[in-house]
Amino acid sequence: MSDKSGREAHDYDSAHRGGNRFATILLYMSDMDEKDGGETVFSEAWPPELPESERLSLTAALKELRNSGDVSMLKAGSWEEEMVAKCRSRLAVRPNSGRAVLFYSQLPSGAEDLSSKHGGCPVLAGEKWAANLWAWNTPREGFDGSPLKNAARAQGEQQISTGPSKLKAVFKNSGTDPAFRTAELYFDESGYWG
């Protein structure tokens, strides 16, 4: 998942500009079959159940993908084809209606968690519906009601208040829903969430 557009740099580095997104909850609202695409791929992480000896390089994954015929509609060598190869070889979560994925973009120390680098796999068949809920570690600027920077305040700009200044979200697992008995939690041995 190379950043050919150069836009990725602004997504995390917020030096002198505010905070970072530290957690994401991705809510799936549609089902995708195994070869339909649409997964969320964590390009720096391997599936936890995949033995190291079975991990594929990107070149091998591309070759396997091309031989499958699953992406004949995509241009060979395109970013979409490369993305599907990563989706088939790296840790990827397939959309299932009602499923949610929670992951953190920062380690407890505040450093960037590189294993959280993710992307949306191309949808090869059907439709994908999903919604993101992002948690930031500081107030977000540029929205109605957001805090003004000191420079704007010095120029006399007024803040527009559009509602409460704080929101509270509570996520509770009662442990009683049988649909979640097989839910899995991924983290590394250091105790940092991935």
N, C-alpha and C positions, 0 to 999 in steps of 0.2 A: 504494500500500500504506500507507494512513494507519493509524495505530495508534489505532483507536477505543476499544479497551479500556484504553489507558494502561499496558499491561504491558511495552511495548517498552523503556521507560526503564531498567528494572533490568538489561536484557540486556547492556549495554555499559558504562555508567558505573559504575565501581567505586571511586569516591573514598572513601577511608577504609575500604574493605571487602575489599580483596584484588586479585586479578588479573582479566584479561580473556581471553576465548577469542581467540587470535590466528590460529589456522588450523583449517580444517575439511576433512575428507575425507568426501565423501558417496559411498557405495557403492550402486550400483543393483543390485537382484537380480531385476528383472522388466523385460520389454520393453513399451513403450507405442507404439502407432501414432500417426501425425501428429496426428490430431484427438481422441485419447483423453484429453488433458490429462496432469496429473501431472508436468509439467516443473518444474525448479528455475529460477525467474526471478530475474534480477538487475535490479531495477526502476530502478536509476540508470544502467544501461549499455545501450548500443545494440549490436545485432549488428555485429561488425566489418566484415562484407562488405556491410552495408546503406548505400548512399549517403545522405548527409545529406538530400538532396532527397526521399528516399522515406520518411523517418521520419514516423510518424503521431502526432498528439496523442492523448491519452486519449479525447477526444470523438470523433475520427475513428475510432479503433480500436474504440470501443464501437459506433458506427454500423455499421461493417463487420462486426463480430461478430454484431450483431442481425440484419443482413440475411442472414447465412450460414445462420441457423437452427440453428447448432451448440449453442446454449445455451438452447433454448426451455424446458428443464426448470428453468432458474434464474429467480428473480424479477428483473424489470427494476429496475435501480438498486441491487441488492444488492452486498455486498462481494465475493461469489463471482463475479458477472458482471464487476465491475471488475477483479478479479484475472485472470480469463481473458483480458480485453482486454489487460492488461499482458503476460501470458504470450505472447500472439500478436504483440505489437509491440516488446517489449524483448528483451534477451539472455536466452535461455532454453535450458536443456539438457534434451533429452528423455531419459527413462530407457531405457537398454539394458542388459540383464543383463551384468554383468561390467565395466561402465564405472564409472569413478570420477572425481569432480570434486574438485580441490584448490583452495581459495581462502583468502586471508588476510584477516582482519578488521582488521589494523593495518598501517600503513606501517612501513618500517624504523625510522623515528623514534619509533615507539610511538603516533603519532596514529591515530585511527580512520580507516580506509579506507572512505569513504562509498560507493565503487563496489561494495563487498562486500554491501551491503544486499540481502537475498534473501528469497524465500518459496517455499512449495510451491504449485504451481498445483492447482486442484481436479481430481480425477480424474473425467472425464466418461464413461468407459467402461472396463471391465476393472478390474484391481487393480494397485496399485503397491506394491512392496516395496523398502525402502531401509534403510540403516543409516548412522549418523553416527559419525565418529571425531573427537573434538575435542581440540585441543592448547591448553592454557592456559599463560599466562606466569608463573603462581605456583601453589602448591598450592591445591586446592579445599577449602573449608571445608564443614562440615555432613555429612560422610560418615565412616563408621567408619574410623579410622586417620588422619584428616586432622589437621593441626596445630591445636592449641588457640590461641585468642586469648589475649592477655595477661590480660584480665579473667577469663576462665575459669580460667586457670592460677593466678591470685591467689586464687581461691575454692577451690582444691584439687581441681579436676576432673582426672581421669586421662584420658590418651590411650589409646585402644584400638589396638593394633597388629594389623593384619590381613594384613600381607604386606610385600613389599619397599617401600622408601621411594622408589625411582626405577624407572621403566620406560624401556626403550630401544626405539624403533621405527626400523627402517631401511627406506627405500623405494629400490629399485634398478631402474633401467631398463637392461636389458642390450642393448636395441636389436635383439634378435634375433627378436622376435615379430612376424610380418608383419601381425597384426591391428592393430598400433599405428602402422603406417607413415603413416597419415593423421591421427594425433593432432595437435591444434592447441594452441598455447600463446598465451594472451592476456595482454598487458601494454601499458601506455601508454608513450609516448616518454620519459617522465621516468625510466623504469627501475623504477618501483614496480609491484608485481604487483597486478592487479585481480581 
